[in-house]
């Protein structure tokens, strides 16, 4: 059995950064209850965000400036949720962790521990980093599942109420008409009389498509004048007025228009169709569940932040990241797979993590003096 594959995007941003220097690796961006987020980890999240959004190089600096606060908040929230899970005594069994790593090696065709360590190091990570992120991902997912997802229920009454609210606009298809046209050129001698003659011939039973191919100057003549099916709400008022007076198979009088006289045929008509509740019930339940999940996540992280000691160590995070958009089509990095933690089977004898009775995680208090942080590099100007 595979573990669940659904993770909140904000809580599962992957680690994809290229190797950085030792000085940069030691720079601390934020402390959360004594735990740190380094610049290299944050840059990994920046690269992951660029990868996910497939941002072109010319937009990358601007995009990261726009998303910087959201990415930092997501990193802080992930640490808070992981800490909350650990404070409840939840752990990831070593057996399960080993299964995750073994599955990653198999998935990436890695034949040995040495090769795995080398590949991880090429991404600017260590095996311990990968293990940490697997654990964080699992703990985060389970904590969210227990504290948020299991508490969300959508009743039929609630789904039906949502349906009634949105039925008239979203779940009612407008009337549609299939039309055909013949456009008689105004350059023809006595064009209006010519158009009237064509209408007479059509009403006498002559084939509309054949006449359109022979007499129309509109581009639609090649398809026998067929205009396809049009929704009533997409037509202008004058067209609606003409079409609404026709029955299927009927032809309009000549209509003065730019370039000549247009003759319309109503080929068919479909009345407005209302989708039944049963057709959209699952869609509504999913949307309501996602909406409530989002609200609950906001409430959860707000509650965790109220009791947290969060110390941001820099005013502005540098934007010095390198990302090749061509990599968006490649296989996700090992860091990304570690953060998703979604490729290993569950342990056969126990849940993917356990609570140890009586065990409470102690968070070290933050240092009393601010850490000296090298000044952030000046970001390049946005192209």
Secondary structure, 3 states (H helix, E strand, C coil): CECCCCCCHHHCCCCCCCCCCHHHHCCEEEEECCEEEEHHHHHHHHHHHHHHHCCCHHHHHHHHHHHHHHHHHHHHHHHHHHHHHHHCCEEECHHHHHHHHHHHHHHCCCCCHHHHHHHHHHCCCCHHHHHHHHHHHHHHHHHHHHHCHHHCCCCHHHHHHHHHHHHHHHCEECCEEEEEEEEEECCCCCHHHHHHHHHHHHHCCCCHHHHHHHHCCCHHHHHCCEEEEEEHHHCCHHHHHHHHCCCCCCECCCEEECCEEEEEEEEEEECCEECCHHHHHHHHHHHHHHHHHHHHHHHHHHHHHHCCCEEECCCCCCCCCCCCHHHHHCCCCHHHHHHHCCCCECCCCCCCEEECCCCCCCCCCCCCCCCCCCCCCCCCCCC
